[in-house]
Amino acid sequence: MKYLIALLLLLNPLSCLADDRPNIIVVLCDDLGRGDLSCYGHPIIKTPNLDQFAKEGILFTDSYSTSPVCSPSRAGLFTGRNPNRAGIYDWISSGPVHLRQKEVTIPQLLKTAGYQTMLAGKWHLNGRFNKPKEQPTPSEHGFDYWFATHNNASPSHRNPRNFIRNGVPVGELEGYSSSIVVKELMTWLDDHRKSDQTFASFLTFHEPHSPIASPPDLVNKYLKHQTIPGQAEYWANVGQIDRAMGELMHGLKQRDLDQNTLIIFTSDNGPEDWMRYPGVWNAHGTAGTAEGEIALRGMKLDVFEGGIRVSGLARWPEGIKGNRVVKEPVGAVDILPTLCDVAKVKIPQDVHLDGVSWDPLFKEEVKLTRKTPLFWFYYNARGYAHFALRDGDYMLLASRDQEQYRTGTPYTPKRYKAIGHCKTRSHQIYNLRTDPMQVVDLGKTEPELLNKMRAKLDGIFVGVQKETISWE
């Protein structure tokens, strides 16, 4: 596959042609709750830049990440595949787990069409980060230029000192992480991008993941509203994301790049539970809904709605009919086929994708045709559910057999049995249109539908298990 992509880079005639294909920016936040933006109904946090962004594009009400935890979510986004297929089962701490070079990624495919590619922000797809002799770096996954950290910004979002630029440590930087990331993009556009070449940039913000540090002016703005210590700092951290998005849009407009650039904004999973461990005491995100309910069920590490249903915005003035709210379910697993579609990139036939292109939704709201329903499996999930399957208005949940593990702890090879050999059990089904908070299990009243969705779930999972690896 890698040799095929290299050949396409040499032979694809689009690589040297200027046309109407858009520039591309994907903005991925870290632990941002679905209800944390004012355009999604947060009663206190103000996000005017993202509100305007939504008005100029599409707000997806039913937008999903590919996992309820960071590393698998990123693997799913970059590959367009359920992350378990890539062997990324949980968040990566250290050791052998990594995104293997055999996986085909978005930047690799876009490069075949002549796109220049860059990454700025959090990578978190290596157990041995920045050790190219041991594991592939972002360069080997298709990025011409990268400026990244392994996991969180350290010591916090303010003045981080753990960024690596193209393999070289940068040292301490001044400012807040998301603004630093946007500034890096602007510098790259000015100093490295060829003016006649389309580009694809992935801005993977650290905010609002702990350890949180927020601008004092934004914290002071929210102090009078907080009822629990740390709320103001978290709300201000979301405000910092909005500030960085304002800087992004201003920078693109200055460079006359804002009209023909497709920007997708989303989050890697639902919000952190501020009571889960002491270090997240000021993580006060909410899995709220745009329809007015107080919260969705669950949070980060859950395959309930609150853990996987996230904000999703898309803006492209020259290609998207704007000022729309779209209720069709979409997922980050769809981003690869979407970007390949708009960039006129042919996806190799031997790549098994789990997503579909959003291009039909960019002009009007339609029903997407999926061969595979949106599907999740997180072996180490909180609560009873480890599986979820979204098919139309319905969500099927299921637990797994095999040994249980303490949530929040990273994958180890001894846990492979729980992934490679488990089966589904304890199924429940919910109508998310009438019951988005997943309160009323319809299993007893809709047995035929439950059995039909269970068969789909089990069929998909058998295929996923065939691709799993143990990392021993």
N, C-alpha and C positions, 0 to 999 in steps of 0.2 A: 504493500500500500504506500509506504513512504517513497519508494522508487517511482510509483505512478504519479504521486503528487509532484515530485521533482521534475518528471518529464513534462507534466502539464504546465509547470512554471516556464519551461523553455518553449513550449509549442503553442500555448494558448494565445491566439491573436488579440484577445481583449486586453492582454497585459500591456500592450503598447498603444491602445486607442483611448482617446478621451471621448466620453459620451455622457448620457444623462444619468448614469448610475449615481446613487447618493454616497456621500461620505457617511460613515457609521460611527456612532459612539454608544457604547453600552455602559450605563452607570449602575453598579451593584452595591447597595448598602449592606451593612453587616448588623444583623439583629434588629432591623427597623420593623416595628410592629405595623400591621396593616392600618390601624387607626391612628397612627402618630402624625399624620399630615392633616392640615385643615381642610384640604380638598376631599379627604376621606371622613371628615366630620369630627376631628378632635376639637373639644370645646375650649381648649386653652392655647395649645401650640399654634403659632401663626407661621405659615409657610407661603408667603406671597409669591415668591418666584416659582415654586412648584405649582401653586394654584394657577398662575398665568400659563405655565407650561401645559397643564392639563386642559385649559380652555382652548389652547391653540392646537391641541392634538386629541388623543383618545385617553380616557380613564377607563381601565378595565376593572369591573367590579369583582370578577371571579378570576383573579390572576394568582398563579401558584408557583412556588419554588420547586426545585426537583428533590428536595430533602428538607427535613426539619433541623439540619445542622450543617455547619459551614463547608467543610471540605467536600463531602458528597454533593452538596448543592452546586458548588463551583464546577466539579467534574461533570455533572449533568448538563449544566449550561454550556460549557465549552465543547462538549461532544454531541449534544442532542440525544443522549442516551440515558436510560436509567443508570445512576452512578454505580449500582451494584454490578452492572455488566463490566465496568472498568476496574472492579476490585477496590473501589473507594467506598467503604462501608460506614465509616465514622470519621470524626475529626482526626486529623493527622497530628500526632505529637512529634515523634522521632522514629527512626528505624527504617525498615525496608519499604513501607507503603509509599507509593507515588503514582502520579498519572503516567502510565507507561507510554513509551515513545510510539508504540504501535497504534495508539488511539489517534483518530483523525479529529482535528480540532477546527474551530471556526477560523482562527487566523491562518492556518495552513491552507484551507480552502480558498479564503479570500485572496491570498497571495497568488494563487493560480490565475486570478483575474486582474492582477496588477495592482492590488491594494498594498499600500504601505501599512504596517501594523505596529501598534505600540500598546504596552500595558503599563499602568501606573496605579499602585495601591497594594492591596493584599493579594498574595498568591495562594498560599496554604495548600499546595498540591504536591509537596515534597516532604518526606520524612528527613531527608538530608539536603536541606536547602542550600543552593549555591555551591554544590559539589558536583560539577559537571562530569567528572570521571566516574562518579557513583550513580547518579540519577540525572535524567534530563532536566535542564533549566527551561525557563520560558522561551529561550532562543530556539531550543529543539522542538518546541510546540508551535512555532510559527511566528514568533514576535521578532520583528526587526530591531526593536528597541524596548527595553524594560527597565522599570524603576519600581522596585517592590520590596516588601517585607515577607518573611516566612509566614507569620501569623499576625498578631496584634501589633499596633504601633507601640513602641516602647521608648520611654517609660509610660507614656500615655499619648493621647492625641496631640497634646501641646509639646512643641519642640522635640519631635521624635528623633532618635539617633540610630535606628536600625534599618534604614533603607539601603538597598543595594541597587546600583545603576549599572546594568550590563555586566554584572559579575564583580563590580568594584564597590566596596563599602563607601558610603557618602559621608558619614559622620553626622553630628547634630545639625538639625535644620530648624529654622525659626518659623513659627506659625502653627496653625492647626492642620491636622493631617489632610482633610478633604481639600482645603484651599491649597496646600502644598502640591497635592496630586493634580489639581486643575492647572496650577502654575506650570507644572512640569509638562503637561500637554501643550500649553501655549508656547513654551520654550521649544518644544520639539517641533511644533508646527512652523515656527519661525526659522529654526536653525537646521532642521534635518529633513523636513518634508519637501519633496519636489513639488513645485507649485502647480504642475499640470497633472499630478497623480492623485487619485482618490486614496483616502486613508480610512483605516478602521482602528478605533481606540477603545480600550476597555479600562474604565476608571472604577477601580474596586475600592470604594471608600471603607475606612476602618470604623467610622462612626455609624451607629451609636454603641458599638461593642465596648465592653469594659476592657481596660481601665479608662474611665471617662474623664475628660478634661474639656471644659467649655469656656468660651470667651466671657469674661466678667460682665460686659455690658449686656449680654443676653441672659446670663444667670440673674442679674439684678432685675431684669424685666419680668422674670417669672417668680421671684421670691414671695411676693405677696399672695400668690395663688396656691403655693404648695401646702399640703396638709401632712405629708410624710417627708422626713429628711431625705434629700437627694433628688426629689422630683424636679426642682428648678434646674439643677445641673443637667439632668437628662433632657428635659424639654429644651434647654438651651443648646444641647448637643444636636438635637434634631434641627434647631434653628441654624446651627452651623452648617449642616448639610444643605439647608435651603440657601444660605449665604453663598456657599461654594457653587451651587447650581446657578445662582445669579451671576457669579464671576465667570462661569462657563459660558452662559448665554451671551454675556457682554463681550467676552473675548472672541467668540465665534462671529458675532455681528461686526466687530471691529475689523475682522479679517474677511468679511463678506462670505462667510461660510455657514450662516445660520439657516438659509432657505433650502438648500439641497443637502442637508445633513439629517439623516434618520437617527434620532436619539431615543433609546429605550431606557427607562428608569425603573428599577425594581429592588428587591431585597433578597438575601440568600435564605432567609427563614423568618419565622415569627419572633416575637420579642422575648428577651430573657426574663426569667422569674427572679425578681429582686430578693426573694427569700431563699433561693436555692443554695447559695454559699456566700460567705461574708464579702468576698471581693466584688459582688454585683449589687451591693446595697443601694446604689444609686441608678440601677437599671429599671426604669419605670415606664417601659413601653406598654402599649395596649394593642390587643388583637381585635380592635373595634371593627365596625362595619359601616359601609356607606349608606346603609338602609336605616340606620338609627338604633339598632340594638346596642346594648351596653358593651358586649364583647362576644367574640367567637369562643368556642370551646377549645381550651388548651393553649400552649405557648411553645416556645422553642423546645425541641426534643420530643414533641408530640406529633403524631400523624393525624390528630384531630385538626379541624379547620384552622385553629389559631396558630398551629405550628408550621403550616405549609401555605396558607392563603395569605398573600402579601400584596403590597401596593404594586401596581403596574401601570405605567404611563408610556405613551409613545407620541413623538412629535416629529413631523417631517412636512413642512409647509408645501413643498412641491409634489408630495406623493400621498399625503393623508388628508382626507376630509376631516377637519378639526371640529372642536367644540362638541364632542360626542362622548357619551357614556355607553360602553359596550358591555353587555352581560354574558356574552358567549365565553365559556371557560377557556382559558389559555394558560400555558405554562412556560417556564424558562427552558424546558426541554424543546420548545418550539423555536427558540431564537436562532439556532443553527439553520434549520431549513428556511426560516424567514429571511435571514440575511443572505443566504445563498440565492434565494429567489430574487430579491431586489438587486443583488449584485450580478445576476445572470451567471451564476456559477453552477456547474453540473456536479451533483454529488455522486461519488463513485457508487456503483450498484451493490458492491459487496459490503457497504457500511450499513449496519442495522440501526436505523433511527427509531426513536419512540415519539418524536414530535412531528408537527405539520406546520406549514407556512401560514402566517397571518395575513399574507398579501390580500386575500379576498375581503378581510375586515377593514382594510385601509380606506376603502371607498364607501362601504355600507356594511351594516350588521347582517351577517349571514350565519348559517350553521356550518362549522368546519367539519369536514369529513375526515375522521380518524380511523386508521386501521387498528391502532392500539389505543384504548382509552387512557386518560391520564392515570398514572399508577405510581404508588409509593411503597417501598419496603424499607423500614429502618429497624434492624434487629434489636437495637438497644433503646427503643422508645420508652418514654414515660407512659404511665397509664396502662390500660389493658391492650390497646391496639398497636400493632406493628405494621399492618398493611392498610392501604386505602386505595380505592378505585373509584374515580369520578367518571360516570357515564351519563351524559345528559344532565338532568336535574338531580340525579341520585348519586349518593356516596355510600359505598360499601366499606365497612371496617372489619378487620379480623385480627385476632391474636395469633401467636405462633406457639408451637410446642418447643421442646428443648430447654436447656438451662437458661435461667434468667441472670442478668448482670446489672450492676449498679449503673444507672444512667449518668451520663456526663463523663464517663471514663473512656479513653480511646481504644480502638481496636487492637487486639493481640491475636496471634495465630491460633491460640487455643480456643478462640471463639468461633473458628471456622465451622465447626459442627452446627452451631446455632444458625448459621447462614446457609451453608451448603446442603443441609439435610432436613431442615425444618419444614413443617406443613402448616396450613392455615387451620384455624378453629375459632369458635366463639364469634360467629358472624353477626353483624348488625347492619341495618340499612336505614338511610335517612333521605328525605326529600329536602334538598338544600334551598329550593325556591320557597317552600312554605315553612321550613324549619332550619334556618342557617346556623342556629346554635346547637344543633344535633341533640335534641331533647327526646324526641319521640321515635323509638325504634320501630320500624314498620315490618320487621321480620315475620311476625306472626300474621299480620294482615295482608302482606304481599309475598307469600312464600314462593310463588313462581318467579317473580322478579328477583328475589334474593338468590334462588338457585341458579338463575341465568347469569347473574353478575358474579356469583361464586365460581361458576365454571370458567368465566372469562378471566377472573383473577388467578385461579389455579393454573390455567393454561399459560398465561403470561409468565407467571413465576417459575414454572418448569423451564421455560426458555431462558430466563434470567439465571437460574441456578446452573445451567449448563456452561455459563460463561464465568462463573465465580472462580476465584483463585484463593489459595490459603496464605500466601506470603511467607511460607516457611523457608 
